Amino acid sequence: MKRKNCMKRKYMFMALLCYALTTAAQDASHNYVRTRSMLDEMGGKYLDKVEYFDGLGRPFQTVLKKVTASNSNLVTLQEYDVAGRAVNSWLPIVSSAEYVAPAAFKSSAPSNYGNDSRPYGQPVYEASPLNRTVKEYGPGAAWHGGHSVNTDYLANSTANAQLNCINYGVSSAGALTSNGSYASGQLSVVKTTDEDLNVSYTFTDKMGHVVLSRQMKGSETHDTYYVYDDKSNLCFVLQPMYQSLANLDLYAFQYKYDGRNRCIWKKLPGAGYMEMVYDNADRLVFSQDGNQRALTSGNWTYYKYDGLNRLTEQGTCTNKVTTSGTNVLVQHFYDSYAFRSQAGFNNSNFPDDASGNGKGALTASVATVLGSSNKIYTAYYYDIKG
């Protein structure tokens, strides 16, 4: 019994010693998470990222180890205000240290950027519990001298052309309708003015849907409208040109849905419409685009799946009948290497693998080169970690 306890204490001591050796390179006075990304299969080459956390669990410093040309570390710093909001986000500095105290970081940062007095980005928050930003300064003293991204929080208004929004809708037949303008105060509006004084507006309804994105060019508006049905499905995206020439075929993205909210029809601007058909498991089983529809054979693309909903075969057929005019384009094999018995697989080039590491994974695929009878055969092999 004594011998067992002695051996147990010995193993515990060795484990603690190994742990101490692995953590000695980090700062022991702060909580941290080290992420190691392996660069080779032997684990001899890797990149380390160490993220330090303060007493409230907030990340405040990140160290990318030995990533510079001189094999030094790249260190970044994040500061917080008394309300716990992120404020100054400092640009990275080069350091040989494993950890840089915030005061030392801030004193050395300007010399890394041509003695710029403000090598950090800085948000400014409104005086409310909502913690919304009203200004955003980019890194550099030049940006802090009045060149910020400004954000204003407004409501729509029929009395202001820039805050007016057309109330588009979808009829029970799926057609686009226009119901005048939204009444004032029905939409929340975010006005953004960038450093070059370019202005944009984003209009959001009470369901959280963005209904209008407005870009300004002087007094000229460029509007993109998003139109939803009663089930919150996106049915139309009206491009800016639509406001000048109301042509849905040329200037709108259009979508239709079935009773289970699955997209069964869509049309992109200037293109033919596309149809989709699903099975009872909500899997896409047939699709047809404008080019296929133009063929006299009624050409459709079909999709087949296994019991785990994995795509096993894709090709074309006639009139949604997979036994008529079938042309297999892609095949996928999973779990094992039994595919080696399939025609076209040369067993000398595709060895068997009895390890079982391919279980649950794609093990082979066959792709037909369009316009020819040639096929491309590919096999995938896995180690124990997948």
NUKOL-381309 format. One record per residue (C-alpha): residue in three letters; residue number from 1; y, z, x. Coordinates in Angstrom, 3 decimals, always signed. Each point is the difference from the previous one (the first is absolute). Layout:
(rec ALA, NUM, (Y, Z, X))
...
END
This chain:
(rec MET, 1, (+0.000, +0.000, +0.000))
(rec LYS, 2, (+2.385, +0.863, +2.849))
(rec ARG, 3, (-0.790, -3.292, +1.690))
(rec LYS, 4, (+0.842, -1.921, -3.193))
(rec ASN, 5, (+3.323, +1.842, -0.408))
(rec CYS, 6, (+0.831, -0.630, +3.653))
(rec MET, 7, (-0.702, -3.708, -0.348))
(rec LYS, 8, (+2.043, -0.119, -3.209))
(rec ARG, 9, (+3.010, +1.615, +1.721))
(rec LYS, 10, (-0.403, -2.428, +2.897))
(rec TYR, 11, (+0.056, -3.024, -2.292))
(rec MET, 12, (+3.027, +1.338, -1.869))
(rec PHE, 13, (+1.843, +0.556, +3.292))
(rec MET, 14, (-0.778, -3.528, +1.145))
(rec ALA, 15, (+1.186, -1.445, -3.344))
(rec LEU, 16, (+3.268, +1.941, +0.180))
(rec LEU, 17, (+0.496, -1.066, +3.611))
(rec CYS, 18, (-0.482, -3.672, -0.945))
(rec TYR, 19, (+2.446, +0.414, -2.891))
(rec ALA, 20, (+2.591, +1.564, +2.307))
(rec LEU, 21, (-0.339, -2.858, +2.461))
(rec THR, 22, (+0.519, -2.600, -2.737))
(rec THR, 23, (+3.083, +1.740, -1.415))
(rec ALA, 24, (+1.721, +0.885, +3.238))
(rec ALA, 25, (+1.888, -3.285, +0.014))
(rec GLN, 26, (+1.807, +0.856, -3.267))
(rec ASP, 27, (+2.643, +2.646, -0.714))
(rec ALA, 28, (-1.828, +3.155, -1.092))
(rec SER, 29, (+3.005, +1.512, -1.835))
(rec HIS, 30, (-0.066, -2.563, -2.830))
(rec ASN, 31, (-2.557, -1.306, -2.416))
(rec TYR, 32, (-0.949, -3.561, +0.761))
(rec VAL, 33, (-2.401, -2.773, -0.933))
(rec ARG, 34, (-1.308, -2.287, +2.706))
(rec THR, 35, (-1.214, -3.446, -1.028))
(rec ARG, 36, (-2.027, -1.908, +2.558))
(rec SER, 37, (-0.500, -3.755, -0.482))
(rec MET, 38, (-2.825, -1.383, +2.102))
(rec LEU, 39, (+0.611, -3.257, +1.858))
(rec ASP, 40, (-3.552, -0.623, +1.202))
(rec GLU, 41, (-3.518, +0.771, -1.159))
(rec MET, 42, (-0.628, +2.542, +2.777))
(rec GLY, 43, (+2.983, +2.195, -0.871))
(rec GLY, 44, (+1.451, -0.272, +3.484))
(rec LYS, 45, (+3.196, -1.697, -1.160))
(rec TYR, 46, (+2.044, +1.345, -2.870))
(rec LEU, 47, (+3.483, +0.669, -1.362))
(rec ASP, 48, (+1.033, +3.524, -0.941))
(rec LYS, 49, (+2.599, +0.887, -2.615))
(rec VAL, 50, (+1.001, +3.657, -0.319))
(rec GLU, 51, (+1.962, +1.067, -3.082))
(rec TYR, 52, (+1.640, +3.453, +0.080))
(rec PHE, 53, (+0.751, +2.040, -3.143))
(rec ASP, 54, (+2.499, +2.782, -0.582))
(rec GLY, 55, (-0.674, +3.325, -1.742))
(rec LEU, 56, (+0.374, -1.627, -3.427))
(rec GLY, 57, (-2.575, -2.680, +0.761))
(rec ARG, 58, (+2.540, -2.793, +0.457))
(rec PRO, 59, (-0.531, -2.580, +2.769))
(rec PHE, 60, (+2.946, +0.144, +2.360))
(rec GLN, 61, (-1.142, -1.622, +3.246))
(rec THR, 62, (-2.392, -2.816, +0.840))
(rec VAL, 63, (-1.224, -0.747, +3.515))
(rec LEU, 64, (-1.672, -3.310, +0.843))
(rec LYS, 65, (-1.665, +0.711, +3.307))
(rec LYS, 66, (+0.154, -2.381, +2.964))
(rec VAL, 67, (+1.127, -3.053, -1.957))
(rec THR, 68, (+2.927, -1.144, +2.139))
(rec ALA, 69, (-0.130, -2.375, +2.946))
(rec SER, 70, (+0.446, +2.984, +2.332))
(rec ASN, 71, (-2.883, +1.868, -1.701))
(rec SER, 72, (+2.429, +2.500, -1.545))
(rec ASN, 73, (+0.054, +1.438, -3.506))
(rec LEU, 74, (+2.101, -1.220, -2.923))
(rec VAL, 75, (+1.443, +2.896, -2.017))
(rec THR, 76, (+1.767, -0.010, -3.387))
(rec LEU, 77, (+1.774, +2.836, -1.825))
(rec GLN, 78, (+0.575, +0.654, -3.708))
(rec GLU, 79, (+2.515, +2.614, -1.184))
(rec TYR, 80, (+0.328, +1.702, -3.397))
(rec ASP, 81, (+2.886, +1.677, -1.811))
(rec VAL, 82, (-0.049, +3.479, -1.592))
(rec ALA, 83, (-1.357, -1.513, -3.231))
(rec GLY, 84, (-3.003, -1.414, +1.843))
(rec ARG, 85, (+1.178, -3.602, -0.269))
(rec ALA, 86, (-0.451, -2.469, +2.852))
(rec VAL, 87, (+3.333, -0.644, +1.707))
(rec ASN, 88, (+0.335, -1.273, +3.561))
(rec SER, 89, (-2.815, -2.360, +1.026))
(rec TRP, 90, (+0.358, -0.434, +3.752))
(rec LEU, 91, (-0.947, -3.127, +1.898))
(rec PRO, 92, (-2.868, +0.501, +2.486))
(rec ILE, 93, (+0.636, +1.089, +3.559))
(rec VAL, 94, (-2.128, -0.355, +3.120))
(rec SER, 95, (-1.340, +3.228, +1.472))
(rec SER, 96, (-2.780, +1.174, +2.285))
(rec ALA, 97, (-0.242, +3.284, -1.932))
(rec GLU, 98, (-2.691, +0.668, -2.595))
(rec TYR, 99, (+2.600, +1.677, -2.223))
(rec VAL, 100, (+3.805, -0.156, +0.055))
(rec ALA, 101, (+2.012, +2.857, -1.500))
(rec PRO, 102, (+2.411, -1.331, -2.676))
(rec ALA, 103, (+3.098, +1.150, +1.914))
(rec ALA, 104, (-1.202, -1.715, +3.180))
(rec PHE, 105, (-0.919, -3.100, -1.990))
(rec LYS, 106, (+3.477, -0.306, -1.530))
(rec SER, 107, (+1.774, +0.517, +3.303))
(rec SER, 108, (-2.023, -2.687, +1.777))
(rec ALA, 109, (-0.190, -2.548, -2.842))
(rec PRO, 110, (+3.451, -1.619, +0.536))
(rec SER, 111, (-0.860, -0.960, +3.593))
(rec ASN, 112, (-2.995, -1.942, -1.318))
(rec TYR, 113, (+2.345, -2.210, -2.040))
(rec GLY, 114, (+2.972, -0.825, +2.192))
(rec ASN, 115, (+1.630, +3.399, -0.622))
(rec ASP, 116, (+0.321, -0.730, -3.715))
(rec SER, 117, (+1.146, +3.216, -1.673))
(rec ARG, 118, (-2.118, -0.454, -3.130))
(rec PRO, 119, (-3.459, -1.392, +0.772))
(rec TYR, 120, (-1.336, +1.055, -3.386))
(rec GLY, 121, (-0.074, -1.126, -3.622))
(rec GLN, 122, (+1.522, +2.319, -2.568))
(rec PRO, 123, (-0.243, +0.150, -3.809))
(rec VAL, 124, (+2.666, +1.692, -2.120))
(rec TYR, 125, (-1.128, +1.644, -3.236))
(rec GLU, 126, (+1.897, +0.477, -3.238))
(rec ALA, 127, (+0.959, +3.527, -1.022))
(rec SER, 128, (-2.759, +0.468, -2.577))
(rec PRO, 129, (-3.582, +1.284, -0.185))
(rec LEU, 130, (-1.211, -3.620, -0.328))
(rec ASN, 131, (+0.254, -0.482, +3.784))
(rec ARG, 132, (+1.042, -3.631, -0.395))
(rec THR, 133, (+1.545, -1.756, +2.988))
(rec VAL, 134, (+3.505, -1.402, -0.428))
(rec LYS, 135, (+0.469, -1.253, +3.564))
(rec GLU, 136, (-2.336, -1.067, +2.783))
(rec TYR, 137, (+1.307, -0.407, +3.539))
(rec GLY, 138, (-2.000, -1.975, +2.525))
(rec PRO, 139, (-0.460, +1.146, +3.614))
(rec GLY, 140, (+3.027, -0.545, +2.233))
(rec ALA, 141, (+3.607, +1.213, +0.008))
(rec ALA, 142, (+1.205, -3.426, -1.161))
(rec TRP, 143, (-1.892, +0.376, -3.282))
(rec HIS, 144, (+1.211, +3.556, -0.548))
(rec GLY, 145, (+3.607, -1.188, +0.071))
(rec GLY, 146, (+0.059, -0.965, -3.678))
(rec HIS, 147, (-2.849, -2.540, +0.023))
(rec SER, 148, (-2.601, +1.601, -2.236))
(rec VAL, 149, (-2.294, -1.130, -2.789))
(rec ASN, 150, (+1.583, +1.470, -3.134))
(rec THR, 151, (-1.917, +0.780, -3.180))
(rec ASP, 152, (+1.576, +0.640, -3.412))
(rec TYR, 153, (-1.907, +1.199, -3.059))
(rec LEU, 154, (+1.344, -1.527, -3.208))
(rec ALA, 155, (-0.969, -1.077, -3.527))
(rec ASN, 156, (+0.138, -3.434, -1.561))
(rec SER, 157, (+3.102, -0.974, -1.957))
(rec THR, 158, (+0.804, -2.924, -2.275))
(rec ALA, 159, (+3.670, +0.390, +0.937))
(rec ASN, 160, (-0.642, -0.817, +3.680))
(rec ALA, 161, (-1.459, -3.412, +0.883))
(rec GLN, 162, (-1.651, +1.333, +3.156))
(rec LEU, 163, (-1.672, +2.800, -1.971))
(rec ASN, 164, (-1.018, -2.108, -2.996))
(rec CYS, 165, (-3.695, -0.843, -0.465))
(rec ILE, 166, (-1.653, -2.435, -2.415))
(rec ASN, 167, (-2.729, +1.573, -2.148))
(rec TYR, 168, (-2.930, -2.401, +0.359))
(rec GLY, 169, (-3.249, +0.683, -1.832))
(rec VAL, 170, (-3.389, -1.468, -0.902))
(rec SER, 171, (-0.942, -1.015, -3.544))
(rec SER, 172, (-3.376, +0.740, -1.594))
(rec ALA, 173, (-0.941, -3.599, +0.836))
(rec GLY, 174, (+0.836, +0.548, +3.674))
(rec ALA, 175, (+3.253, -2.001, -0.013))
(rec LEU, 176, (+3.154, +1.019, +1.851))
(rec THR, 177, (+2.752, +1.389, -2.248))
(rec SER, 178, (+3.635, +0.906, +0.665))
(rec ASN, 179, (+1.485, +2.879, -1.982))
(rec GLY, 180, (+3.572, +0.033, +1.252))
(rec SER, 181, (+0.955, +2.666, +2.538))
(rec TYR, 182, (-1.316, +3.511, +0.464))
(rec ALA, 183, (+2.280, +2.552, -1.636))
(rec SER, 184, (+2.164, +1.915, +2.452))
(rec GLY, 185, (-1.735, +2.951, +1.617))
(rec GLN, 186, (-3.542, -1.203, -0.717))
(rec LEU, 187, (-0.822, -0.879, +3.614))
(rec SER, 188, (+0.420, +1.806, +3.295))
(rec VAL, 189, (+1.677, -2.100, +2.679))
(rec VAL, 190, (-0.077, +0.431, +3.762))
(rec LYS, 191, (+2.811, -1.791, +1.827))
(rec THR, 192, (-0.607, -0.593, +3.710))
(rec THR, 193, (+2.700, -1.141, +2.420))
(rec ASP, 194, (-1.243, -0.816, +3.496))
(rec GLU, 195, (+1.863, +0.165, +3.321))
(rec ASP, 196, (+1.354, -3.533, -0.534))
(rec LEU, 197, (+1.282, +0.915, -3.482))
(rec ASN, 198, (-2.685, -2.041, -1.762))
(rec VAL, 199, (-0.594, +1.474, -3.455))
(rec SER, 200, (-3.200, +0.123, -2.048))
(rec TYR, 201, (-0.948, +1.693, -3.265))
(rec THR, 202, (-3.389, +1.173, -1.258))
(rec PHE, 203, (-0.356, +0.668, -3.749))
(rec THR, 204, (-2.859, +2.247, -1.169))
(rec ASP, 205, (-1.018, +0.817, -3.575))
(rec LYS, 206, (-1.198, +3.327, -1.387))
(rec MET, 207, (-3.630, -0.912, +0.723))
(rec GLY, 208, (+0.782, -0.368, +3.699))
(rec HIS, 209, (-0.222, -3.805, -0.089))
(rec VAL, 210, (+2.431, -1.983, +2.118))
(rec VAL, 211, (+1.428, -2.502, -2.503))
(rec LEU, 212, (+2.695, -1.630, +2.126))
(rec SER, 213, (+0.738, -0.472, +3.689))
(rec ARG, 214, (+3.549, -1.309, +0.479))
(rec GLN, 215, (+1.304, -1.296, +3.326))
(rec MET, 216, (+3.740, -0.532, +0.303))
(rec LYS, 217, (+1.794, -2.691, +1.994))
(rec GLY, 218, (+3.618, +0.845, -0.557))
(rec SER, 219, (+0.355, -0.089, -3.782))
(rec GLU, 220, (-2.995, -2.335, -0.364))
(rec THR, 221, (-3.223, +1.570, -1.280))
(rec HIS, 222, (-3.574, -0.980, +0.864))
(rec ASP, 223, (-2.297, +1.648, -2.526))
(rec THR, 224, (-3.765, +0.427, -0.009))
(rec TYR, 225, (-1.277, +1.359, -3.324))
(rec TYR, 226, (-3.367, +1.699, -0.551))
(rec VAL, 227, (-1.309, -0.121, -3.575))
(rec TYR, 228, (-2.791, +2.253, -1.317))
(rec ASP, 229, (-2.021, +0.085, -3.212))
(rec ASP, 230, (-0.602, +3.070, -2.181))
(rec LYS, 231, (-2.903, +1.050, +2.251))
(rec SER, 232, (+2.196, -0.069, +3.136))
(rec ASN, 233, (-1.673, -3.162, +1.306))
(rec LEU, 234, (+2.299, -2.212, +2.070))
(rec CYS, 235, (+0.190, -3.292, -1.959))
(rec PHE, 236, (+2.976, -1.858, +1.477))
(rec VAL, 237, (+1.966, +0.010, +3.238))
(rec LEU, 238, (+3.143, -2.071, -0.519))
(rec GLN, 239, (+1.482, -1.361, +3.214))
(rec PRO, 240, (+3.799, -0.206, +0.502))
(rec MET, 241, (+0.093, -3.731, -0.826))
(rec TYR, 242, (-1.371, +0.767, -3.470))
(rec GLN, 243, (+3.397, +1.408, -1.011))
(rec SER, 244, (+1.544, -3.430, +0.696))
(rec LEU, 245, (-2.852, -2.131, -1.352))
(rec ALA, 246, (-2.392, +1.754, -2.371))
(rec ASN, 247, (-3.171, -1.840, +1.042))
(rec LEU, 248, (-3.022, +2.290, +0.158))
(rec ASP, 249, (-2.219, -2.619, +1.640))
(rec LEU, 250, (+2.355, -0.368, +2.968))
(rec TYR, 251, (+1.613, +3.407, +0.397))
(rec ALA, 252, (-2.378, +2.673, -1.277))
(rec PHE, 253, (-3.238, +1.755, +0.864))
(rec GLN, 254, (-2.021, +0.370, -3.212))
(rec TYR, 255, (-2.998, +2.217, -0.789))
(rec LYS, 256, (-2.218, +0.584, -3.062))
(rec TYR, 257, (-2.508, +2.791, -0.608))
(rec ASP, 258, (-2.985, +0.692, -2.217))
(rec GLY, 259, (-0.586, +3.095, -2.126))
(rec ARG, 260, (-1.216, +1.905, +3.062))
(rec ASN, 261, (+3.201, -0.729, +1.962))
(rec ARG, 262, (-1.756, -2.459, +2.312))
(rec CYS, 263, (+2.054, -2.960, +1.178))
(rec ILE, 264, (-1.690, -3.051, -1.522))
(rec TRP, 265, (+2.761, -2.589, +0.503))
(rec LYS, 266, (+2.757, -0.416, +2.532))
(rec LYS, 267, (+2.428, -2.699, +1.018))
(rec LEU, 268, (+2.131, -0.178, +3.121))
(rec PRO, 269, (+3.300, -1.930, +0.088))
(rec GLY, 270, (-0.556, -3.743, +0.276))
(rec ALA, 271, (-3.801, +0.306, -0.032))
(rec GLY, 272, (-2.727, -0.418, -2.586))
(rec TYR, 273, (-1.288, +3.062, -1.791))
(rec MET, 274, (-3.118, +1.893, +1.064))
(rec GLU, 275, (-2.619, +1.527, -2.305))
(rec MET, 276, (-2.272, +2.961, +0.749))
(rec VAL, 277, (-3.143, +1.196, -1.810))
(rec TYR, 278, (-1.548, +3.476, +0.424))
(rec ASP, 279, (-3.345, +1.573, -0.856))
(rec ASN, 280, (-0.557, +3.310, -1.790))
(rec ALA, 281, (+0.298, +1.833, +3.327))
(rec ASP, 282, (+3.558, -1.379, +0.488))
(rec ARG, 283, (-1.154, -2.243, +2.841))
(rec LEU, 284, (+1.519, -3.454, +0.445))
(rec VAL, 285, (-2.808, -2.482, -0.743))
(rec PHE, 286, (+1.853, -3.303, -0.534))
(rec SER, 287, (+3.395, -1.413, +0.960))
(rec GLN, 288, (+1.645, -3.396, -0.250))
(rec ASP, 289, (+3.272, -1.244, +1.512))
(rec GLY, 290, (+2.036, -3.096, -0.800))
(rec ASN, 291, (-1.738, -2.205, +2.545))
(rec GLN, 292, (-3.438, +0.895, -1.369))
(rec ARG, 293, (+1.121, -0.572, -3.570))
(rec ALA, 294, (+1.152, -3.528, +0.904))
(rec LEU, 295, (-3.576, -0.948, +0.899))
(rec THR, 296, (-1.909, -1.728, -2.780))
(rec SER, 297, (-3.077, +2.153, +0.668))
(rec GLY, 298, (+1.710, +3.191, -1.212))
(rec ASN, 299, (-0.283, +1.646, +3.394))
(rec TRP, 300, (+0.001, +3.826, +0.179))
(rec THR, 301, (-0.443, +2.536, +2.797))
(rec TYR, 302, (-2.749, +2.547, -0.654))
(rec TYR, 303, (-0.619, +3.423, +1.572))
(rec LYS, 304, (-3.311, +1.888, +0.129))
(rec TYR, 305, (-0.530, +3.676, +0.859))
(rec ASP, 306, (-2.842, +2.359, +0.785))
(rec GLY, 307, (-0.727, +3.289, -1.757))
(rec LEU, 308, (+2.609, +1.753, +2.139))
(rec ASN, 309, (+2.801, -2.399, -1.041))
(rec ARG, 310, (+0.019, -1.728, +3.385))
(rec LEU, 311, (+0.747, -3.726, +0.054))
(rec THR, 312, (-3.208, -1.848, +0.903))
(rec GLU, 313, (+0.837, -3.609, -0.814))
(rec GLN, 314, (+3.028, -2.152, -0.729))
(rec GLY, 315, (+0.080, -3.681, -0.825))
(rec THR, 316, (+0.929, -2.613, -2.578))
(rec CYS, 317, (-1.759, -1.091, -3.164))
(rec THR, 318, (+0.543, -2.074, -3.138))
(rec ASN, 319, (+1.385, +1.472, -3.239))
(rec LYS, 320, (-0.743, +3.613, +0.989))
(rec VAL, 321, (-3.747, -0.673, +0.223))
(rec THR, 322, (-1.324, +1.131, +3.387))
(rec THR, 323, (-3.054, -2.250, -0.280))
(rec SER, 324, (+2.040, -3.174, -0.563))
(rec GLY, 325, (+1.644, -1.858, +2.890))
(rec THR, 326, (-0.293, +3.061, +2.226))
(rec ASN, 327, (+1.481, -0.144, +3.487))
(rec VAL, 328, (-0.482, +3.219, +1.980))
(rec LEU, 329, (+2.974, +0.678, +2.280))
(rec VAL, 330, (-0.547, +3.558, +1.248))
(rec GLN, 331, (-2.993, +2.353, +0.116))
(rec HIS, 332, (-0.016, +3.635, +1.104))
(rec PHE, 333, (-2.982, +2.174, +0.990))
(rec TYR, 334, (-0.009, +3.794, +0.182))
(rec ASP, 335, (-2.023, +3.006, +1.154))
(rec SER, 336, (-2.738, -1.704, +2.069))
(rec TYR, 337, (-0.805, -3.008, +2.152))
(rec ALA, 338, (-2.467, -1.610, -2.382))
(rec PHE, 339, (+2.413, -2.936, -0.168))
(rec ARG, 340, (-1.595, -1.275, +3.228))
(rec SER, 341, (-2.665, -1.655, -2.144))
(rec GLN, 342, (+2.664, -2.101, -1.720))
(rec ALA, 343, (+0.245, -3.676, +0.947))
(rec GLY, 344, (+2.603, -0.619, +2.675))
(rec PHE, 345, (-0.250, +3.332, +1.799))
(rec ASN, 346, (-1.433, -0.510, +3.468))
(rec ASN, 347, (-1.956, +3.150, +0.772))
(rec SER, 348, (+0.543, -0.379, +3.731))
(rec ASN, 349, (+3.749, +0.278, -0.565))
(rec PHE, 350, (-0.239, +2.680, -2.700))
(rec PRO, 351, (-2.369, +2.777, +1.137))
(rec ASP, 352, (-1.484, +2.511, -2.390))
(rec ASP, 353, (+1.371, +3.541, -0.123))
(rec ALA, 354, (-2.300, +2.735, -1.256))
(rec SER, 355, (+2.449, +2.837, +0.740))
(rec GLY, 356, (+1.258, +0.152, -3.587))
(rec ASN, 357, (+3.616, +0.179, +1.163))
(rec GLY, 358, (+0.878, -2.946, -2.238))
(rec LYS, 359, (-0.887, +1.882, -3.174))
(rec GLY, 360, (+2.922, -0.253, -2.415))
(rec ALA, 361, (+1.830, -2.576, +2.118))
(rec LEU, 362, (+0.434, -3.762, +0.133))
(rec THR, 363, (-2.702, -1.339, +2.322))
(rec ALA, 364, (+0.408, -3.778, -0.279))
(rec SER, 365, (+1.996, -2.770, -1.630))
(rec VAL, 366, (-0.351, -3.746, -0.441))
(rec ALA, 367, (+3.104, -2.133, -0.548))
(rec THR, 368, (-0.011, -3.690, -0.879))
(rec VAL, 369, (+2.543, -2.173, +1.799))
(rec LEU, 370, (+2.008, -1.705, -2.745))
(rec GLY, 371, (-0.431, -3.746, -0.153))
(rec SER, 372, (-3.271, +0.021, +1.925))
(rec SER, 373, (-3.553, +1.300, -0.127))
(rec ASN, 374, (+0.489, +2.152, +3.109))
(rec LYS, 375, (-0.369, +3.756, -0.269))
(rec ILE, 376, (+1.182, +2.893, +2.136))
(rec TYR, 377, (-2.541, +2.823, +0.433))
(rec THR, 378, (+1.217, +3.458, +0.998))
(rec ALA, 379, (-1.902, +3.266, +0.502))
(rec TYR, 380, (+1.439, +3.493, +0.412))
(rec TYR, 381, (-1.636, +2.817, +1.970))
(rec TYR, 382, (+0.995, +3.674, -0.029))
(rec ASP, 383, (-0.430, +3.045, +2.163))
(rec ILE, 384, (-0.862, +3.445, -1.366))
(rec LYS, 385, (+3.672, +0.630, -0.876))
(rec GLY, 386, (+0.211, -3.137, -2.108))
END
